[in-house]
């Protein structure tokens, strides 16, 4: 039995709260390896370096739904316990860092008092359920799934029948016409479609990325809104009972679906439901490539609009969250949403006041009209806090945005991911440009670099990015991407998307574009090499200038909201 399965057999992850006071008073030295495993069920991880006494804490926010009060609670926790640092994740969660063990009970109590939770945001259980952030307000949506997301969330959370699954289990539910929840890469991806007799839902199963990416497969059934919770439960039961519990590298649902195939899996689901599900016609591909909800757009409610605010790589601060709450209370109702593209939306803004709203959004240092690169870039946690990462990500993403905005314009959505390791928390396999952190040796010195994957995507051209065969040093990332995009503009056919171009082009062509010098920047303007991080160094890097060994974070009130500054050196 592997160590995780052994720990779960001795005590359910949901029972670890009884150990929290011991850990809080004793610190990391009082925490056993089994404690560290089980604390994940409440969103608590040791962060890099593991022996410094600090934790990462992840909240659970089903469908990304928040209120100004909830956002202020999260902001206060970040300021009081997390050095005013906040990350929005690709599953609509909020993550805190620099949390001391002694503050964990107070943090959880404060969340609970505001109706928020961290329960089962990590661990071998059903993770935060992703929903469309404009559900209920989008004029183009096929079905408002907010109530369904809450129903499914309430069924699984604290349900001991599903608190010990073979591995993590991810669900996305949406009525969004853009399929913004990426059902293609979730364990369960449920999305609305318009059939002959009205709107129904399709079900995909077995998606997931990491080091062995798989696209989910259509289950071939059409279900109604009332079937979504029981069908999700039946799928989770099949996984719980038939998934691999010996080899954790093969224990995700995607491997069970691959081994057994869809007819067997569908039969197993229907056996647990006790009925046969209606068969669905062949799915039509989703043609919308831009799946983010950013900018200011009219809602279906007359006279109202929503504002999608861009946070590069999801990095922001508690102070910034307070400003978003201020904007929502000044102009909106009580509705704020996080997104799985690592951004934040404010709903219910009066169209008659959009001039004032745009002014105040800009004054609060947010971007509600992001550029082509700013709207589509994501980044995982990276080496600053993650024990698996080998590369810095958040500030790399910020530097890429700054350089590409200044130097090149592209007339289509191009999704870029900056990911710190092969585990793909930044979804680099399904991005047009996926940057995977790695290390190269230069004259015997280990330097940070990124492998480049090109042509990934979902929808009509469902494909994982192909390896370009180039490892680009971190300080050359922006220049290499400018050169690549210049080459795309020169060599593409009239109607060819960037993804189509990358999938058509020979690997040597793409590698050559990444290696060549950009034509639109004189050598005098090219940045000096920035300091790269080794595995044992968790200090924040600045890729736009050389990193000092003890840089301190500016006061949050003066920091940019896509904070490329960070916690002071500990």
N, C-alpha and C positions, 0 to 999 in steps of 0.2 A: 504494500500500500504506500503510495507516495505521501510526502509529509503533509500536504494540504488535506488530502482525504482523511489521513489519520487525525489531524487536528479537528476536522469537522465531525468525525465519528465520536470524539471524546466530548465535544460541546458544540452546540449549534452556534453559528455566528451571531445570531440574534441575542444570545445570552451573554455576550462579552461585556455588556454595560455594567454587570455586577462587579467586574474587575476594574472599572474605570477609575474609581477612587484610589485604589492601590497604585495604579499606573500614574495617576495625576500627582500623588504625593511622593512617589518614589522616582518618577522620571523614567527615562529609557532603561536605566539599569534594573528597574523593577519589572520590566516587560520581558516576557518569555517569547521565543519564536512563535509559539502557538498564539499568544496574545496578538502579536504583530499580524498574523494571518487573519484572525477573527475581527480585529478592529476595522478591517476593510468594510465589513457589513454596515458600519456606521460612517463610511466615507473618510476614514482616518488612515493615513499612510505616513511612515517615516520618510523624510525628504533627504536629498543629497546635502551634505554627507550624512549618513545614517546615525553617526555617533555624536552629532552636535546638539541633540536634545530638542529639535524642532520637528513639527509635523505639517503635512498638507492636509486640509480638510475640504471635502467636496460636498456640496449641498445637493439635494434632489429637488428639481423644479419641473414637475410633469407638464409637458407642453410649453414650457418656458413662461408660464403664467405667473406674473407678479403684480403687486400693488405698490404705490408709493410707500406705504408703511413697511411692507416687506423689504423693499429696496433700501429704505433707511436703516432697517435692522441689519441687513447685510453690510451696508456701508459702515455702521458703527462697529460691527465685529472686525471688519478689515482694519479700521483705525486702532481699535483698542487691543486687538490680539494678533493682527497679521501685518504690522508695519505698513498699513494703508495700501496693500497690494492686492489686486483682484484679477483673476483670469476667468473669462467666459469660455466654455468648452464647446466642442462640436456635438455634444449631446444636451445643450441648453443649460448645463449646470453652471454654478459659480464655484470657483476654487479659491481657497485662502492658503497662504504660506506663512512661514515663520511663527506658527502657533506653538506655544510652549505646552508641555504636558499638563502643567498645573492649571492652564486655562481651558482645557478641554471640557470639563463639566459645565463651567459657566457659559461657554460658547454654545453647547447643545441646549442648555436651559433657555438661553436668549432666543435661539431659533424656535424652540417649541412654543414659547410665549407669543411669538408672532405668527404661529401657524405654519412654520417652515420645518424642514427636517433634513437630516443626512441619511436616514435609514435606507439601507440597500442601494446606496449610490455607487458602491463598489462591491466586490465579493462575488461568489459563485451563486448569483441570484439574478432576478430580473432587474436590470439597471433602469435608469431614468427613461421614461417613455417619451420619445420625441414626437412632437406635433407641429403642424404648420403655425408659424408665429402670427400669421394674419387670418387665422381661422375665425370665422364669425364676422369679419369685416371686409374680406376680399370679394370684390364683385364677380370675379371669375371662378371662385371655388365651386366645386361640385357638391360638397356636403360639409357642414359645420361639425367637426369631430371633437370639439372641446369636451363635451359631456362623455363621449366614448373614451377619450384619453383618461379622464378622471375615473371612470368606472373600471377600466382595466388596471390602472394604477392602484386603486383602492382594493381590488381583488388580490393583487399579488403582494403588496407591501405588508410585512408582518405576518404573512401566511406561511406557516411552517411546513406546509405541504410542498412549498417551492423555495424554501430558504437554503436548500442544499442541493443545488444542481451540479452537474459535472463541471461546468465552467460558467463564465458570465453569459448573460442572455439579453439580447438587445431587441427592442420592439420599436417600430415607427408606425404611426397611424395618421393618415392625412386624407383630406378631401381636396387638396390643393391641385389645381390643374397643371402646375409646374413640377409636381412630385418633389417638392423642396426638401422632404425628409429623407431622400435617398433610400427608398425601399430596396434598392438593388444590393445594398451592403449591410442589411440588418438580418438578424436571425429570423425575425418575422417582419415583413414589410407589407403593410396593408394600405391600399390606396383606392380611392373612388374612381369609377369610370361610368360613362353613360352608355347603358345597354339599350336593347330594343324596348324594354318595359320600364325604363327609368334608371335612376342612379343605383348602382350596387357597388360592391367592393371586391377587388381581387386580392389574393393572398400570395405572397412570395415567401419562401423559406430557405434558410441555409446560406445567407450571405455573411460575409465577414472579410476583413483585410488581414492585418498582421503580416507575418513572414510567408504565409501561404494564402494569398487572396483568392476568394471565390465570390462570384456573383450569385445572389439568391436565385432560386428557380420558381417559376410560377406553379402553384399547386393545382391549377386547372379548375378552380371552383369560383362560383359567384355567391357571395353571402350578403345578407342584409346587415344594417347597423346593429340590430339586436343580437346577431350571431358573433360579433367580433370578440366579445369577452369569452364566451365559451369555446370558440375555436382557438383563441390564443391559449387558453388553459389546456386544451387537449394537445396542442402542439408542444407546450412546455412539459406536459406529462410524458409524452413519447420521448422527449429529450432526457428528462429526468430518469426514466426507467431503462432506456436503451443506449444512452450516450456512454462514451468511453471514460471510465474513471481510473484507468491505469496510467495512461500516457497523456499528460496534460497538454502536450504539443498536438495531440490529435483528439482532444475532447470537446471541441466546439461543435455546435449543431451542423455546421457546413460539412464536416467529415462524415457524419451519420447520413445526411441526405445524399452525399456523393456515393457512399458505399451501398445504400439500400435503394436509391433511385425513387423518383416521385410516385409511381403507382403504389409501391409498398408503403411509403410514408403517408400518402393520402388514405390508404386503407387503415393504417394504424390510427390516424386521427379520427376517422369516421367510426372506428370501433369504440373509441373512448367516448365519442359523442352519442353513440347509439343510433345513428341515422346517416343516411347518404346525403351528401351536399350536392346542390345543383351544379352541374358542369357549366363552365364558362367558355365562350369562344376564344380563339387565339387572341392574345393581347396585341394591341397596336402600339408601336413604339412611341415614346414621348419625344416630341421634336423640340421642345423648349430647352435651350442650352443654359440660359441664365436662370439659376434657381434661387438666387438671393432676393430678399425683399428689403431693398435699401432705397433711400431717397424719400421724397414726399409724394404721396399718391392718394387719390380719392378713395374713400371707403364706400361700401355699398349703402351705408346710412347717409342720407342726403345731407349735404352741408358739412360733412366731417372728412377728415383725412388722417392718415398715419404718417409718422416720420421714422424712417429706419436710419439709425445713427451708426456710422462705421467705426469699429474698434480694430485696428490692425492687429491680427493675431489674437484678438480677444483680450489683450493686456490693457488694464486700466487701473483705477484706484478707488478706494472707498469714498474719497472726497468727490471724485467724478460721479459716482453713483448718487450721491446726495444732490448733485446738480441736475441729474436726470429726474430724480424725484421732484425737485423744485419745478422743473419745466412741466412735468405731468400734472402737478397740482395747480400750477398757474393757468394752464391752457386745456388740459385734457380731462379725463374722468379719473378712474382709479385703475386703469389698465396699462400695464407695461409688459413687454415680452422679451425674453432672451431668444436668440436664434441659434440654430446649429451651424451657422456660418460665423459664429463668434461675435455677433453684433447685438444691439439692443434697439427695440422699437417702442415708441410712445404712440398710443392709440387715441382716437376720439378728439382730434384737434379741430377746432372750428376753421373752415376754409376762409371765413371772413377775416381771420386774424393771421393768415399765413405770413404776411409781411413782417409782423411783429415776431412771430414764432421763428422764422428764419434768422432774424436779427439776434434773438436771444440764444438760439442754438449756436450760432457762430460766436457770440460773446462768451458762451460757456465752453468754447473750444472743442466743439464737436463738428463732424462733417456729415451733413444730410444730403450732399450731392457728390458722392465720392467718384473719383476717377476710375477708369477701366481697371487699373491694377489694384487700387485701394478697396474696391468693392468685392474683389474675388480672391484675396489672399488669405490663407489660414496658416496657423503655426501651432505645433504641439508645445508642451511645457519646456522641453529641451534640457540641456545639461545643467542649467542653473539649479533645478530642483529634482529632476527625474534621475533615479539611480541607474536606469537603463540607457539613457541618452549618451551620445558621444560628441554632440555638437550643440552649440548655442542656436536658438531658433527665433525668439521673440524680437530681439534687436536686429537679427539678420533680416527678418521680414520687414521691419521698419525701414532699414537702409535700402532694401530692394525697392520698396514703394517710392521712397524719396528720389532715387536715381531714375527709375523707369518713368515716373511722372514727368520728370524734368527733360528726359532725353528722347522719349518715343511715344507715339500715339497709335493705338490699335483700335479698329472699328468693330470689334466683337468681344464678347466676354471670354477671357482666358483665365482659367482658374489655376492658381499657383499655390503649392504647399511647401512649407519649410518644416521638415520632420527630423527629429534628432537621432533617430535610429531606425532599424528595419521593421520595428513593430507597428508602424503605420498609424499611430494615434492621430497624425495629421492628414491621414487619408491620401497620401501622395500617389498611391497606385491609380486612383481614379481622377487625378487632376491633369489638365493639359500639360503642366510642367510640375513634376514632382521632384523635390530636392531632398535626398536622404542623407543624413549626416554620416560621415565616415572619418577615418584618420589615415593620413598618408605619411610616409617617412621621407623627409627631405634632408639629405646630408646627415642622416642618423638622428634627426630631430622629428618627433611626431607633431604633425600639423593638422589642423582641422580642415576638412574639405567636404564637398557634397557630391554624391553620385546623382546623376540626372536621369530622370525617367520622363519620356515624352509621349504624348498622344493618348493619355488615359481619359476616360470619360464614361458617361452613362447615357441612356436614352437610345437614339437611333444608332449611334456608334458605340455600343457597350464594349469597352476594351480596357484592359490594364495597360498602363504606360510601359513602353519598351525602353530598356536600358540603353542609354546613348553611348556607353562605353567610355565615358569621360568622368573623371573626378576633378571638380573645379575647386581650387583653393578658395576659402571663404572670402578673402579680400577681392577676388575677381568675379564673384557671383553676379553682381549687377551688370558689369561690363559684358560678361559672357551671355547673359540673357538679352541685353540690348542687341548684341551681335546676332543672336539666334533669331530674334524677332525682325531685325532688318533683313536677314536672309529669307525669312518667310514672306515678307512683303515683296521681295525681289523675285522669288522663285515660284510663288503659288499661281495656280490657275485663277481665272476670274471669279469663280464661285467657291473656291476651296477654303474651308475653315482651317484654323490652325491645327486642330486634331487630325483632320483629313490629310493635311500636308505632312504632319509628323508620321502618320501611319503609312503614307506613300513613300516618303523619302528614304533613301538608303542610309543605314547607320553611319557610314563614313561621311556622308553629306552633313548630317546633323552634328556629328562630332566635330567636323571641320568648322562649322558655323560657331559652335561654342568656344573653339580654341582661337579663332581669329580676333583681331582687335576691332572694336567698333569703329565705324567710319565717321560717327558724328560727335566725337569727343577728342580734343587735342590731348597729347600725352601730358601736358602740364597740368591738366585738370584731373588726371586719374588719381584716385586716392592712394595714400601710402598704405602698406600692408598693416592690417590691424592684428592685435594679439589674439591668437587662438587659444582655446581652452584645452587642457588635458583632462583626463577622466577624473582626477582628484581635485580639480579646482572648480568651485561653485560660485565664484564671483561673477557679477554681472559684467558683460562686455559691451563696449560701445564700438560698433563697426564703422562709425563715421569719423572716429578719431582714435588715437591710441588710448589704451585703457590704463589708467593709473592703478596702482596696487591697492589703494584704499580710497576709492571714490565714494562720495556720499550722495544720497538722494536729495534733490531739492525738495523744499516744502511742497506738499501735495497740491496746495492752492495755486502754485505757479507751474506745476508740471503739465505737459501735454497730456490729453486724455488717452491717447495711444501711447502710454508712457514708455519712452525709450530710456527712461531713467528708472532706477529700481532701489530696493532696500539697501540701506547702508551695510557696509562690510561688518559681519558679525565677529 
